[in-house]
Amino acid sequence: RFQVIDRYGKKLFDSNISKKFIWDGKYNGIALPTDSYWYIIDWKEFGTETPVQKTGWILLKNRN
């Protein structure tokens, strides 16, 4: 799972296998403003049931 969240906790992107875990920097088809966004990535290690979670931030620059 791959999620992107804004500074106020609003979920902007929640991936699934059909989206191929790719975020285009948009929310509802509209380009987001330049800002910092946070991500959460969850998965289970191959061959085990051990859950792994990575979190961090992304600086998105809208050049329009």
SVG drawing of the C-alpha trace seen along z (x, -y; Angstrom):
<svg xmlns="http://www.w3.org/2000/svg" viewBox="-11 -28 22 46">
<polyline fill="none" stroke="black" stroke-width="0.4" points="0.0,0.0 1.2,-3.5 -0.5,-6.6 0.2,-10.3 -1.1,-12.7 -1.0,-16.5 0.1,-18.5 -3.4,-18.5 -3.8,-14.8 -6.0,-14.7 -5.4,-11.5 -4.6,-12.6 -3.6,-9.3 -4.3,-5.7 -2.8,-3.2 -3.8,0.3 -2.4,2.8 -4.5,1.3 -2.8,-2.1 0.6,-0.4 1.6,-2.5 2.3,-5.6 1.2,-9.0 1.2,-11.8 1.2,-14.8 -2.5,-15.4 -5.7,-15.2 -8.9,-14.5 -7.2,-15.4 -5.9,-18.8 -2.2,-19.5 -1.4,-20.1 0.5,-23.2 4.2,-23.3 4.4,-21.9 5.7,-19.1 3.6,-15.9 4.0,-12.8 3.9,-9.2 3.3,-5.8 4.4,-2.6 3.3,0.7 4.1,4.2 4.9,7.8 8.3,9.1 8.5,11.8 8.3,15.3 7.2,14.1 4.3,12.5 6.5,9.8 4.9,6.4 7.2,3.5 6.3,-0.2 8.3,-3.1 7.3,-6.8 8.8,-10.1 8.1,-13.2 8.1,-14.4 8.7,-18.0 6.4,-18.5 7.2,-21.4 4.4,-22.5 6.0,-24.4 2.8,-25.5"/>
</svg>
